[in-house]
Amino acid sequence: GRHWATGLEQLSTRYQTMPTIDEAWQYVRELDPELPLAFDIETPYSTRSDEDDRTAFTDRDIRLFQCTQQRGSGIALPFRDEYISAIERILLSCRTKVGFNNWNFDDSVLASNGITVGITDDAMVMFGTMYSDLPKNLQAAAQMCGFPMPWKAFGEDDLALYGCMDVDATLAVYEHMK
């Protein structure tokens, strides 16, 4: 009930913030290998810094993995136990994978946790190349690319919602840049 002031209820979002393991595997089965996959991770420090300030050297513990292939949707998977094999399968299933500052952060943190990401695109690099005079944090970039609302304030209250919005926003930037 606390999201009433943000306009969140006006978005027709399909965010899975507490999926069961069965729902995680259903998501894997429904992936389209031809569509880009926007992905992101949350670590204990994710919500305390802008993406463009993060490097992988200090922060290797993953709390959540989120991804989406469609605007207005996303799934947040806890980085533990049986969910990890679903996460690995998600990343192996899609040809095009895109993050936001993932070249400096997510890709290497996932690798340090034994997850092969493969070749990725970085929407922050794309945005920064096109709009070199603008801030490169995801909130600013996504709103410039048409994402409908700010969401970073959710990070302390609802990490899974925050994470789903991160990947939805990343996909918005990527599609705009393409």
C-alpha positions as a printed Julia matrix, in Angstrom:
178×3 Matrix{Float64}:
  0.0     0.0     0.0
  2.84    2.54    0.26
  3.29    2.95   -3.5
  0.13    5.03   -4.01
  1.96    8.33   -4.38
  4.32    7.13   -7.1
  1.82    6.3    -9.83
  3.01    2.68   -9.74
 -0.57    1.43   -9.72
 -1.11    3.13  -13.09
  1.57    1.04  -14.76
  0.35   -2.28  -16.06
  3.39   -4.15  -14.81
  3.92   -7.87  -14.56
  6.71   -8.02  -12.02
  7.29  -11.36  -10.31
  8.9   -10.28   -7.06
  8.51  -13.52   -5.08
  8.48  -16.36   -7.59
  8.44  -19.96   -6.48
 11.06  -22.27   -7.97
  8.34  -23.68  -10.25
  7.57  -20.15  -11.5
 11.28  -19.58  -12.09
 11.48  -22.68  -14.3
  8.25  -21.68  -16.07
  9.98  -18.37  -16.88
 12.96  -20.31  -18.28
 10.64  -22.37  -20.51
  8.95  -19.23  -21.86
 12.15  -17.39  -22.82
 12.5   -16.35  -26.46
 16.15  -16.87  -27.48
 15.69  -14.27  -30.25
 14.68  -11.44  -27.91
 17.22   -9.44  -25.9
 17.41  -10.29  -22.2
 17.93   -7.37  -19.84
 19.57   -8.61  -16.65
 20.83   -7.16  -13.39
 21.99   -8.24   -9.96
 21.5    -6.76   -6.53
 24.28   -6.96   -3.99
 24.33   -5.73   -0.39
 25.52   -2.32   -1.69
 23.43   -2.0    -4.87
 20.9     0.46   -3.57
 23.51    2.76   -2.03
 25.29    3.89   -5.18
 24.57    4.85   -8.77
 25.36    2.18  -11.34
 28.02    4.31  -13.0
 29.97    4.51   -9.72
 30.11    0.77   -9.11
 33.0    -1.59   -9.69
 33.09   -5.28   -8.95
 36.16   -5.32   -6.74
 34.45   -4.58   -3.43
 31.17   -6.37   -3.77
 30.87  -10.05   -4.65
 27.82  -11.22   -2.69
 24.7   -11.45   -4.86
 21.29  -11.11   -3.21
 19.03  -11.12   -6.29
 19.18  -11.7   -10.02
 16.55   -9.98  -12.14
 15.77  -10.13  -15.83
 13.17   -9.35  -18.46
 12.56   -9.66  -22.18
  9.47   -7.43  -22.3
  8.79   -3.9   -21.14
  6.5    -3.82  -18.12
  7.64   -7.21  -16.89
 10.44   -8.69  -14.86
 11.31  -11.5   -12.51
 13.51  -11.29   -9.41
 15.16  -14.55   -8.36
 16.95  -15.02   -5.05
 20.59  -15.92   -5.66
 20.58  -19.15   -3.7
 20.2   -22.9    -3.88
 17.92  -24.23   -6.59
 17.35  -20.8    -8.16
 20.98  -20.59   -9.3
 20.56  -23.31  -11.93
 17.5   -21.46  -13.3
 19.58  -18.26  -13.46
 22.33  -20.11  -15.33
 19.79  -21.49  -17.8
 18.26  -18.04  -18.36
 21.65  -16.59  -19.26
 22.51  -19.53  -21.54
 19.14  -19.36  -23.32
 19.39  -15.88  -24.82
 21.75  -14.74  -27.57
 21.58  -11.03  -26.73
 22.06  -10.09  -23.08
 22.18   -6.5   -21.9
 22.81   -4.85  -18.57
 23.56   -1.37  -17.3
 27.2    -0.98  -16.23
 27.4    -4.75  -16.47
 30.8    -4.61  -18.21
 32.29   -3.03  -15.08
 30.16   -4.76  -12.49
 27.51   -7.46  -13.03
 29.39   -9.63  -15.53
 32.47   -9.98  -13.33
 30.5   -10.4   -10.09
 28.45  -13.18  -11.7
 31.69  -14.75  -13.02
 33.22  -14.64   -9.54
 30.17  -16.61   -8.37
 30.68  -19.27  -11.08
 28.03  -17.96  -13.5
 29.03  -17.69  -17.17
 27.34  -14.68  -18.72
 28.96  -14.8   -22.14
 29.0   -11.86  -24.54
 26.89   -8.93  -23.37
 25.87   -5.43  -24.41
 26.05   -2.57  -21.92
 23.22   -0.04  -22.22
 25.13    2.44  -20.02
 28.0     2.5   -22.51
 25.53    2.88  -25.39
 23.75    5.75  -23.61
 27.01    7.44  -22.6
 28.28    7.28  -26.17
 25.12    8.85  -27.58
 24.53   11.37  -24.77
 28.02   12.05  -23.47
 26.95   15.26  -21.68
 24.18   13.63  -19.6
 24.4    11.69  -16.31
 24.87    7.98  -16.95
 23.02    6.57  -13.94
 20.1     4.31  -14.84
 17.41    6.54  -13.33
 18.43    9.54  -15.47
 19.06    7.48  -18.61
 15.78    5.55  -18.35
 13.69    8.65  -17.85
 15.45   10.28  -20.83
 14.51    7.14  -22.83
 10.85    7.17  -21.82
 10.68    5.12  -18.61
  7.54    6.49  -16.92
  8.65    7.14  -13.34
 11.46    7.29  -10.8
 11.89    4.08   -8.81
 15.23    4.15   -7.04
 13.57    5.07   -3.71
 12.07    1.55   -3.57
 15.54    0.04   -3.07
 15.48    0.15    0.71
 11.86   -1.04    1.06
 11.28   -3.62   -1.67
 14.47   -4.91   -3.29
 12.66   -7.28   -5.66
 10.34   -4.54   -6.98
 13.35   -2.24   -7.32
 15.24   -4.95   -9.2
 12.38   -5.66  -11.6
 12.1    -1.96  -12.33
 15.87   -1.85  -12.92
 15.68   -4.44  -15.7
 12.52   -2.92  -17.18
 14.35    0.44  -17.24
 17.48   -1.17  -18.71
 15.39   -2.64  -21.51
 13.8     0.79  -22.1
 17.27    2.35  -22.51
 18.49   -0.49  -24.72
 15.47   -0.33  -27.03
 15.77    3.46  -27.27
 19.47    3.19  -28.1
 18.88    0.5   -30.74
